Amino acid sequence: MREEKTTADRLAAFSDAVFAVIVTVMVLELTAPDQPAFSALWPLWPTAISYAPP
C-alpha cells in the first residue's frame, strides 16, 4: 500500500514539473507590443486568452 502511494506521488510530481516547463516555454514566446499604450494590447488578446484554463 505504501509503495503505491509513493508511486502515485512521484507521478503527480513529475507531471506537475512537465506542465511547469511547458508553460514556461509558452510564456517565453510572448512578446511585448511596440507601442507603450494599453490599446496596443488589444490585437494580442487571442494569444493571451489561449493560455487561460478551460
PESUL-V165425 format. One record per pair of residues at least 24 apart in sequence whose C-alpha atoms are under 8 Angstrom apart, sorted by sequence separation. I is the first residue (numbers start at 1). J is the second residue. If there is no record, write none. Layout:
i:I j:J
i:I j:J
//
This chain:
none
//
